[in-house]
Amino acid sequence: MLSVAEEYVEEMNPDASLKVFGQDYNDQAYAICGSDMQIKGQDPANVRFGNSFTNDHFAGKPFDYLLANPQFGVEWKPEKAAIEKEHLEQGWAGRFGAGLPPINDGTLA
């Protein structure tokens, strides 16, 4: 997904200077993404392994654009405590300021 997005932006603007970052909790997807980034000249250290709901490796890092692949059909019950804590403590300054979707809809979280 990161490589295709990068290619698309470069087609639209060949002078763009891009650095892509990613995070995945699926070990195979994480490994494939890191390998793909290395092959395409991106820094594989910009890909992190982990659950972005409970361990956002890029918290506080500013980005110009965000591309997300929502967790379709996945509930966020296992991450409920961490998500509710962030929502209560950070409010609009956090990722869940707009509120929390139903527990069975990780897509909207």
N, C-alpha and C positions, 0 to 999 in steps of 0.2 A: 504494500500500500504506500509506504514512504517513497519507494523508488518511482512508482508510477506517478505519484503527485509531483515529485521533483522533476521528472521528465516533462510533465504537462506544463509546469510553471516555466521551465527553461524554453519550451517551444513558444510560449506566449511572450517571454521576455528573455532573450538570449544573454542579456547583460546582467540578469539577476544573480546575486551572490547568495547561495542557499546553504544552510546548515540544517540538517534534519535530525530530530531526536525521536526516540520511541521507547515505549515500555510495554512489556507483555508478561503475563503470568503463566503462559503456556510455554514450557521449556523448548519444544520444537520450534514454535513460531519465533521465539526469542533467538534461538541459534540461527535459524534461516535468515532472519532479518539482519543480524550482525554480520553474517557471511556476505549477504547481498550488499550491505553498505560498504564493506571492505572492498569487494570486487568493483564497485562503482565509484571508489575514491572518497567515500564519506568516512567519517571517524566511527568505527564500531563501538567505541567507548560511549557514544551518544545513545546507545541502546541499553536499556537497563531491564533487569529481570525483577519481577515482583508485581504484586497486586496494587494497582494505582488507587483503589479505594482506601486501602489501609496503609500503604507506604508509597506515597507519591514522590518519586525520586527527583522530580523537577519542581517541587514546591518552592514558590518564591522566585523562580526564574522567569523573567519576562520573555514572551514570544510575540511575534507579529501576527502569526496565524496558527490556527489549531485545526488539525484533522483528526477526527475520532472515529473509531469503529466500535459502536455501542455493543454491549453484551446482550444480544437479542435472546430472549427467552430464558434469561438467567435471573434468578432472584438474588437480592443483596442481603438476605438474612444472615449469612455467615459473617458479613462485614457490618452488621447493624450497629453494634456498639461503637465502632470507630467512626462511622458515618454520622450517627446521631451526636456523638461528642463534638466532632468538627462543626456540625451545624449549630449546636448550642454555643460553643465557645467563639466561633469566628463570624457567625451570622453572614451578612452580605460581604464581608472581607474574605470569606472562604468559598469553596466550590459549591456549597449547598444552600446559599443564602436565599434562593427563591423558594425553598421548601423541599420536602422529601416526597418522592413518588411512592406509590404502593410498594410494599416489600417484595412483591413478586415481579416487579418491573425494573430490572437492572438497566434497561435501555435508557430510561429517563434519568437515572441516577448519574 
